[in-house]
Amino acid sequence: MKKVLLSVGLFAMTMTAKAQVLTFDAGLKGAFSATEMFNNNISDLGATQDYKMATGSNYGLALNANLGKIGLTVEFLPGKFNTGYQGTLGNTAYTSNVELSTFSIPILVKFGGQTGGYAEVGISTNGVNKATYSNSLTTATSDVTGKYNSYTTAVLGFGSKISLGDDFPLILNVGVRLQYGITDAAGVDALGLDLTNTVFYPTYQKSSAASAGIHVGLTYRIK
């Protein structure tokens, strides 16, 4: 999939190459997002297990090549992805959370040039370095890293790249990015039980990571 996207981006840039100038920029960026991991087996459980909005963040490096109104972007973003739950066991209410430490590499085709408004589409590969489960009913936490897979998300975003001056090489990038899982992240449920356990979940359902976030970055025009 990454090779296909890179090929599409390079093809689009080649088709617009006539009378266009190839430019490059690189910079730092950060993101703050609403995050959740959706699984139909959890969705079907009603009040005993339900979703509770969580948040996550990323920061890192963005590299961009721009040819006219077409660009290719690759980012390297370590961060945190949280998935939250709430429910009732008998008469006792609880909340729980899984914090994923991730390393994400989005590969995006951008439409809109080095400055001005833009749209972006692509994929992000997301490695799970660590996963920690916690529950409000106990102070203990559990390492559930082995229950999660690295996963891929589809990416769609919009924003604006604002030049900070004609003779000043910095560009402010502000945008909104939506992501949804296209491969299975697996994982645990709201009680920390393995979602691949056929005793509790005879029919396996995949887990899809989803996020909607604000992205802000500062890039330097190399050329």
Buried (B, 14 or more C-beta within 10 A) or exposed (E): EBEEBBEBBBEBBEEEEEEBEEBBBEBEBBBBBBBBBBBEBBEEBEEBBBBBEBBBBBEBBBBBBBBBBBBBBBBEBBBBBBBBBBBEEEEEEBBBBBBBBBBBBBBBBBEBBBBEEBBBBBBBBBBBEEBBBBBEEEEEEBEBBEBBBBBBBBBBBEBBBEBEEEEEEBBBBEBBBBBBBBBBBBBBBBBBBBBEEEEEBEEBBBBBBBBEBBBBBBBEBEE
